[in-house]
Amino acid sequence: MSPMTFIGWSLLVGVAAYYTWNYFSFKRMAKQVDNDTFKDLMRQGQLIDLREPAAFRAKHILGARNFPVQQFDAAIKGLRKDKPVLIYENMRPQYRVRAVKKLKKAGFNDIYILKEGLDYWNGKVK
């Protein structure tokens, strides 16, 4: 095997291992739940929309607060650690991995994610 082939395979294995580790560590940090479970949790939880402000103003789950990525660090200081945190965005998750990691680092333990995002939400919206 040539050195370039070895380096290429090593990089491929390394990248695959990194993404696999991230996937499983993310699943341990937060629970992905369906619409019905999310609705039940909303009664006692803190509902956070991770999308940009313009998207939030256009449509959001009733009772949600908007914590866009630019303001997330400052905004989580207003959350209670003794209540579940429920987060969502669109079907194409962009920020939820970072948000969950930041919440865990800040000491939050009950973190739930709307599995399919706002695009498939069947509850009340504003």
Steps between C-alpha positions, in 0.01 A plus 500: 500500500640837405542774762235717329246218508575438866457870581172513304358196680617634837325830438182324391497278810575801722214707356258207528603441862458871582146516357402173665627621839315833459178322404498273804614769745222729370241225552615468863474874561143554376193293432335533160123476540198492272223762478275343764776461759621854427147634560481319835839635607406857405273524806795500739791588269668804352445518124787634288499576126854497358415656163581850381273784623333553161399134480380514861281805430349330195400183688585336831353258751265678737687586821851474356783744562748580224866424581684546170859380482644853532324560834490145633780529759347807661143372474556170683574695817125569515408130509429298813711188550227324698259496202532306175628688196323425173669616182407495135590644164418399143533151359859576394673536834776755497549617856350236727822305557680817611202611708475166679874496573480852644197412712675190638812700576287758683355226723167416335406132513144468367536595134250395235503557126200496269603211278383624162502871572245772440449388140302198628346651813127435529428710809407864548712768336499876502 
